[in-house]
Amino acid sequence: MKKVYLVLTLIGLAFFFVSCAKQQAPAKQEQAQIWQSQEGTRSFEKMTDDNDQVVGRTSFLGDNYYCLDKQEKRLFFLKQQRADQWNVFMKRLDGGNLSEQRTFVDYIVTDPAISPDGKILAYTDQREKGFNIYTINAEGVSNVRQITNTKEPSFLPSFFPNRRAILYVETGKDNTQYIWSVNLDNTTPTQHCVGYSPSFFADGKKIAFVRNNLATKQSELYVYDFENSKEFLLLSDPDRSFYQPSVSPSGKYVAYTAKTAVGRTEKNFDIYMIDLQGKQPIQVTFYPGNDINPKWSQDGKYLYILSQRNSSQKNYNIWRVKAF
């Protein structure tokens, strides 16, 4: 009887382990849907979920959809409440899953940007069919303040890291984008260069930005120096455009968004990076859905991205990926 009991016990354990393996199979399948084999050395961490209804689109890759404070403890993102209503919400990354609404409008706001001290939030407000830059307190009472008041669209604000000023983009009457700055104490604007999607170097003396090439109809990456008003071309391709540059804290790398294929074949967008020494671009993500809008962590080890990494490849969420 003991031998029979032992045999039955072993058979039962075998069925148990087989059953467990079958139950774990879907999890492995889901992982394969999120990470590609080419990304095997990189780790991914999901910062939002589908309940956050994070806004993302590729119709105009000059938009900015989220930002983080310096400590990377608060994430400010655009939430779609209706097709024609987006607002800025804040999510604490150091605990808790609830998000807090920071703007309260019945239309669309875009381009959230947080000040270096983490106290002020800037954004693009589309009230009265116009586009202007506004600021509010990052937490507590909103205290709305209008920064620009132009007939032409003003959008994409970003704070200087070393002074009380905001960089922003304005579309001129000729439909060309120009990069401007405005001091928060006197609101007198200054025009700098042609382009959009500026990203500061850590010292605040230079920016990486995008400019459209009128001849090739492609978007190129440039660097502009505020001290001498000089610029140089960083990345150009007659068959492909580059968008949403983000300068690493060390100033050595620039991450950006680009399509994975060129020519007539339309493919998805992925994240790349290039160093300023002119080496070949490095592809960071390889997912079949779109990966856009990269932003560096303060230690320069990670990139935050906006990605369609889910089984349906429809909803966007914010992820953190190991850069190297």
C-alpha positions as CSV (number, residue, x, y, z in Angstrom):
1,M,0.0,0.0,0.0
2,K,2.8,2.4,0.8
3,K,4.3,1.9,-2.6
4,V,1.0,2.5,-4.3
5,Y,0.4,5.6,-2.2
6,L,3.9,6.8,-3.1
7,V,3.2,6.3,-6.8
8,L,-0.1,8.1,-6.6
9,T,1.5,11.0,-4.7
10,L,4.2,11.3,-7.4
11,I,1.6,11.2,-10.2
12,G,-0.4,13.9,-8.3
13,L,2.7,16.2,-8.0
14,A,3.4,15.7,-11.7
15,F,-0.1,16.9,-12.6
16,F,0.3,19.8,-10.2
17,F,3.5,21.1,-11.7
18,V,2.1,20.6,-15.3
19,S,-1.0,22.6,-14.2
20,C,1.1,25.4,-12.8
21,A,3.2,25.6,-15.9
22,K,0.1,25.9,-18.0
23,Q,-1.2,28.7,-15.8
24,Q,2.1,30.6,-16.1
25,A,2.1,30.4,-19.9
26,P,-0.1,33.4,-20.5
27,A,2.2,35.6,-18.4
28,K,5.1,34.7,-20.6
29,Q,3.0,35.5,-23.7
30,E,2.1,38.9,-22.3
31,Q,5.8,39.6,-21.6
32,A,6.6,38.8,-25.2
33,Q,4.0,41.3,-26.3
34,I,5.6,44.0,-24.3
35,W,9.3,43.4,-24.7
36,Q,11.0,42.6,-27.9
37,S,14.1,40.3,-28.2
38,Q,16.3,43.2,-29.3
39,E,15.4,45.0,-26.0
40,G,16.5,42.0,-23.9
41,T,19.3,43.8,-22.0
42,R,17.0,46.7,-21.1
43,S,14.5,46.8,-18.2
44,F,11.0,48.4,-18.6
45,E,8.9,49.7,-15.8
46,K,5.3,50.9,-16.3
47,M,4.6,54.2,-14.6
48,T,0.9,54.7,-15.6
49,D,-2.0,52.3,-16.4
50,D,-5.0,52.4,-18.8
51,N,-7.2,54.0,-16.1
52,D,-5.0,57.1,-16.4
53,Q,-6.1,57.6,-20.0
54,V,-2.8,59.1,-21.0
55,V,-2.9,61.2,-24.2
56,G,-0.5,60.2,-27.0
57,R,-0.5,60.8,-30.7
58,T,1.8,61.0,-33.7
59,S,-0.1,63.5,-35.8
60,F,2.2,66.3,-34.6
61,L,5.4,65.1,-32.8
62,G,6.1,68.7,-31.7
63,D,3.7,68.2,-28.8
64,N,4.8,67.3,-25.3
65,Y,2.6,65.0,-23.3
66,Y,4.1,64.7,-19.8
67,C,6.9,65.9,-17.5
68,L,8.5,64.9,-14.2
69,D,9.9,67.0,-11.3
70,K,13.7,66.8,-10.6
71,Q,13.3,64.2,-7.8
72,E,11.2,62.1,-10.2
73,K,8.5,61.7,-7.5
74,R,5.7,63.5,-9.3
75,L,4.6,62.8,-12.9
76,F,2.4,65.3,-14.7
77,F,0.6,64.0,-17.7
78,L,-2.2,64.8,-20.1
79,K,-5.4,62.8,-19.5
80,Q,-8.1,62.5,-22.1
81,Q,-11.5,63.0,-20.5
82,R,-13.3,63.4,-23.8
83,A,-12.2,63.6,-27.4
84,D,-12.2,67.4,-27.1
85,Q,-11.1,67.7,-23.4
86,W,-7.6,67.1,-22.1
87,N,-6.4,68.2,-18.7
88,V,-3.1,67.9,-16.7
89,F,-3.1,65.3,-13.9
90,M,-0.4,64.6,-11.3
91,K,0.6,61.2,-10.2
92,R,2.9,60.5,-7.2
93,L,5.5,57.9,-8.1
94,D,6.8,57.4,-4.5
95,G,3.5,55.8,-3.4
96,G,-0.2,55.6,-4.2
97,N,-2.0,55.0,-7.5
98,L,-4.5,57.9,-7.4
99,S,-3.9,60.8,-9.7
100,E,-4.8,64.4,-8.9
101,Q,-6.3,66.8,-11.5
102,R,-4.3,70.1,-11.8
103,T,-6.0,71.9,-14.7
104,F,-9.8,72.3,-15.0
105,V,-10.9,73.2,-18.5
106,D,-13.6,72.0,-20.9
107,Y,-11.3,72.0,-23.9
108,I,-7.7,70.9,-24.6
109,V,-4.5,71.8,-22.8
110,T,-1.1,70.4,-23.9
111,D,2.6,70.6,-23.2
112,P,3.0,70.4,-19.4
113,A,6.4,71.6,-18.1
114,I,7.5,71.8,-14.4
115,S,9.9,74.5,-13.1
116,P,13.3,73.5,-11.7
117,D,12.1,74.1,-8.1
118,G,9.0,72.0,-8.7
119,K,6.6,74.7,-7.7
120,I,5.2,76.0,-11.0
121,L,3.6,74.1,-13.8
122,A,3.4,75.7,-17.3
123,Y,1.2,74.5,-20.1
124,T,-0.4,75.4,-23.5
125,D,-4.0,76.6,-23.1
126,Q,-6.3,76.6,-26.1
127,R,-9.1,78.8,-24.7
128,E,-10.9,81.2,-27.0
129,K,-9.6,79.2,-30.1
130,G,-6.1,80.6,-29.4
131,F,-2.9,79.1,-28.1
132,N,-1.1,80.8,-25.2
133,I,1.2,79.8,-22.4
134,Y,-0.2,79.8,-18.8
135,T,1.3,78.8,-15.4
136,I,-0.3,77.4,-12.3
137,N,1.0,76.2,-8.9
138,A,2.1,72.6,-9.2
139,E,0.2,71.7,-6.1
140,G,-2.5,73.4,-4.0
141,V,-4.4,76.4,-5.2
142,S,-4.1,76.8,-9.0
143,N,-3.3,80.5,-9.2
144,V,-3.6,80.7,-13.0
145,R,-1.3,83.2,-14.7
146,Q,-1.2,84.0,-18.4
147,I,2.4,84.3,-19.7
148,T,2.0,85.0,-23.5
149,N,-0.8,86.9,-25.2
150,T,-0.2,86.7,-28.9
151,K,-2.5,86.4,-32.0
152,E,-0.3,83.6,-33.4
153,P,-0.2,80.2,-31.6
154,S,2.3,80.0,-28.7
155,F,3.0,76.5,-27.3
156,L,5.6,74.1,-25.9
157,P,6.8,75.9,-22.8
158,S,10.0,74.8,-21.0
159,F,11.7,76.4,-18.0
160,F,15.3,77.6,-18.1
161,P,17.2,75.6,-15.6
162,N,19.2,78.5,-14.3
163,R,16.9,81.6,-14.4
164,R,13.3,82.7,-14.0
165,A,12.3,82.4,-17.7
166,I,10.4,80.2,-20.0
167,L,11.3,79.1,-23.5
168,Y,8.4,78.6,-25.9
169,V,7.5,78.2,-29.6
170,E,5.4,80.6,-31.6
171,T,4.0,80.0,-35.1
172,G,4.5,83.0,-37.3
173,K,2.2,84.4,-40.0
174,D,4.3,82.5,-42.5
175,N,3.5,79.3,-40.7
176,T,7.1,78.9,-39.5
177,Q,7.9,78.0,-35.9
178,Y,10.2,80.3,-34.0
179,I,11.7,79.7,-30.6
180,W,11.2,82.6,-28.1
181,S,12.0,83.2,-24.4
182,V,10.2,85.3,-21.9
183,N,11.3,86.4,-18.4
184,L,8.7,85.6,-15.8
185,D,9.3,88.9,-14.0
186,N,8.7,91.3,-16.9
187,T,7.1,89.2,-19.7
188,T,9.2,90.8,-22.4
189,P,9.7,88.2,-25.1
190,T,12.9,87.6,-27.1
191,Q,13.2,85.7,-30.4
192,H,16.1,83.3,-30.8
193,C,15.9,81.0,-33.8
194,V,13.7,79.1,-36.2
195,G,12.5,75.7,-34.8
196,Y,10.5,73.9,-32.2
197,S,10.7,71.2,-29.5
198,P,13.6,72.8,-27.5
199,S,15.4,70.7,-24.9
200,F,17.9,72.4,-22.5
201,F,21.4,71.3,-21.8
202,A,21.9,71.1,-18.0
203,D,23.7,74.5,-17.8
204,G,20.9,76.3,-19.6
205,K,23.4,77.8,-22.2
206,K,22.4,75.6,-25.1
207,I,19.3,73.7,-26.4
208,A,18.7,70.9,-28.9
209,F,15.7,71.5,-31.1
210,V,13.9,70.5,-34.3
211,R,13.8,72.5,-37.6
212,N,12.0,71.6,-40.8
213,N,14.1,71.3,-43.9
214,L,12.1,73.0,-46.7
215,A,14.0,71.2,-49.4
216,T,13.7,67.6,-48.2
217,K,10.5,68.1,-46.2
218,Q,12.1,66.3,-43.3
219,S,12.7,67.4,-39.7
220,E,16.3,67.8,-38.5
221,L,18.0,68.1,-35.1
222,Y,20.0,71.2,-34.3
223,V,21.9,72.6,-31.3
224,Y,21.6,76.4,-30.5
225,D,24.0,78.3,-28.2
226,F,22.4,81.2,-26.4
227,E,25.8,82.9,-25.5
228,N,26.9,83.5,-29.1
229,S,23.6,82.9,-31.0
230,K,25.2,80.2,-33.0
231,E,23.7,76.9,-34.1
232,F,25.0,73.7,-35.7
233,L,23.3,70.7,-37.4
234,L,23.2,67.6,-35.2
235,L,21.3,65.0,-37.3
236,S,19.8,65.0,-40.8
237,D,18.5,62.5,-43.2
238,P,16.8,63.3,-46.6
239,D,14.5,60.3,-46.2
240,R,13.6,60.5,-42.5
241,S,12.5,63.0,-39.9
242,F,13.6,63.3,-36.2
243,Y,11.5,64.7,-33.4
244,Q,11.3,65.4,-29.7
245,P,15.0,65.7,-28.7
246,S,15.9,65.2,-25.1
247,V,19.4,66.1,-23.8
248,S,20.9,63.8,-21.2
249,P,22.1,65.4,-17.9
250,S,25.7,64.9,-18.9
251,G,25.1,66.7,-22.2
252,K,26.7,63.8,-24.1
253,Y,23.6,62.2,-25.5
254,V,20.5,63.4,-27.2
255,A,17.5,61.0,-27.3
256,Y,14.8,61.5,-29.9
257,T,11.9,60.0,-31.8
258,A,12.1,58.6,-35.3
259,K,10.5,56.0,-37.6
260,T,12.0,52.6,-37.8
261,A,11.9,52.5,-41.6
262,V,12.4,55.0,-44.4
263,G,11.1,55.4,-47.9
264,R,7.6,54.4,-49.0
265,T,7.1,51.9,-46.2
266,E,5.3,53.5,-43.2
267,K,6.5,51.9,-40.0
268,N,6.0,52.7,-36.3
269,F,8.0,55.2,-34.2
270,D,10.8,54.2,-31.9
271,I,13.3,55.9,-29.5
272,Y,16.9,56.5,-30.6
273,M,19.8,58.3,-29.1
274,I,23.0,59.8,-30.5
275,D,26.1,61.4,-28.9
276,L,27.4,64.8,-29.8
277,Q,30.7,63.3,-31.0
278,G,28.9,62.2,-34.2
279,K,28.8,58.5,-33.7
280,Q,26.1,56.3,-35.2
281,P,22.5,56.6,-33.7
282,I,21.6,53.8,-31.2
283,Q,18.1,52.4,-31.4
284,V,16.7,52.0,-27.9
285,T,13.2,50.6,-28.5
286,F,12.0,48.1,-31.1
287,Y,8.3,47.6,-30.2
288,P,5.7,47.2,-33.1
289,G,3.6,50.0,-31.5
290,N,4.7,53.6,-31.2
291,D,7.4,54.7,-28.7
292,I,7.6,58.5,-28.5
293,N,8.5,61.6,-26.4
294,P,11.7,60.4,-24.5
295,K,12.9,62.2,-21.4
296,W,16.0,61.5,-19.3
297,S,16.2,60.6,-15.7
298,Q,18.3,62.9,-13.5
299,D,21.0,60.2,-13.2
300,G,21.2,59.7,-16.9
301,K,20.6,55.9,-16.6
302,Y,17.0,55.8,-17.7
303,L,14.6,57.2,-20.3
304,Y,11.0,57.8,-19.7
305,I,8.9,57.2,-22.9
306,L,5.3,57.3,-24.0
307,S,4.5,53.9,-25.5
308,Q,1.7,51.7,-26.9
309,R,3.1,48.6,-25.2
310,N,0.0,46.6,-24.8
311,S,-1.8,43.7,-26.6
312,S,-4.0,46.1,-28.6
313,Q,-1.2,48.6,-29.4
314,K,-3.8,51.4,-29.0
315,N,-3.6,53.0,-25.5
316,Y,-0.5,55.0,-24.5
317,N,1.2,54.7,-21.1
318,I,4.4,56.2,-19.7
319,W,7.2,53.7,-19.1
320,R,10.8,53.9,-17.8
321,V,13.4,52.1,-19.8
322,K,17.1,51.5,-19.0
323,A,19.0,53.6,-21.5
324,F,22.2,51.5,-21.7
